[in-house]
Amino acid sequence: MSSSATRLLDIYHKLLNGAAITKEEFAQKYEVAPRTIQRDLADIRLFLEEYRPDAKLQYNRSTKSSYLAGQNNTLGKAETLALCKILLASRAFTKKETDHLLGALNDNLPPAEQKELNWIIKNEQSNYVELQHTKALLQILWEFSNYIVKHRLLNIVYTRQDKKQVTHTILPKAIIFSDYYFYVVSYSQNAEQDLFFRLDRIIDYTPLDKKAGHSQNLRYEDGKLRQNIQFMTPGDLLTITFEFSGTVEAALDRFPNSKVIKKLADSVVIEAETIDQGAMMWLLSQGKRVKVLSPDNFKAKMKQELKEMLQNYTS
């Protein structure tokens, strides 16, 4: 590659990564006249006008530097930091996978910003604790996503919570991440219904040549599932009302399909459409700040659960 092409690509790469370019800096780096860098910038401006109309090369008179403005498909330092923080908090992957992903995100930044970001996340990254299953998931996550796209039936060997291994013939329909784990929502031919399988507990899987039936192959509404489920537990969809004296925003965020229907002196009444089992788990975690009002059958289940919890503390 010619030196001029290398120089031009170097400048363009820096601009894409959010760096500000000065003629003097690159003229010194490549031992050329500043007007040569000016011509490079003019060529880049023409290229952007034809192929990237969403991005424009701008000039900052105070710093005497050129920068790329208006581009909407690159990550700056703030966006990269946000993704790194979310990745670390999720604990979704092994330490090795997490370090790799953090490094890949950071590589998109200019060197000075890479150093700054490394300093910000260094302590959290060094104290990262991976989950108990310690299973690498990136490759299997990609493979199952492809099986979903291609509507492939699979035979899987699955380890249940009681450690017993079982086999299923499944049609993967969606992948959901919730509370540290990835789940594969799949139609199980054995159970003749949709089930949730934790991805890390699938210890073996074999694609099958035969195709799924039409009724099994219907697209799964994972977006709607997200709105109605709090934890990855099966259950029935119902509408509940409860009195809540905790942080209202926390409850409304936990139940996306919810609204405040009444304001009281020290609490509110919330109505929510949700899956009963997951809703009960969250409501119980709120202690005395929650009082379920309806429906009666769900209220009775809450009472029974509370009685059985209390028995654990009585001799």
Helices and strands as residue ranges (DSSP letters): H 3-16, H 23-30, H 34-51, E 56-60, E 65-69, H 77-90, H 95-106, H 111-126, H 138-150, E 152-159, E 165-178, E 181-188, E 193-198, G 199-201, E 202-211, H 222-228, E 237-244, H 248-254, E 258-263, E 268-275, H 276-285, G 287-289, E 290-294, H 296-311
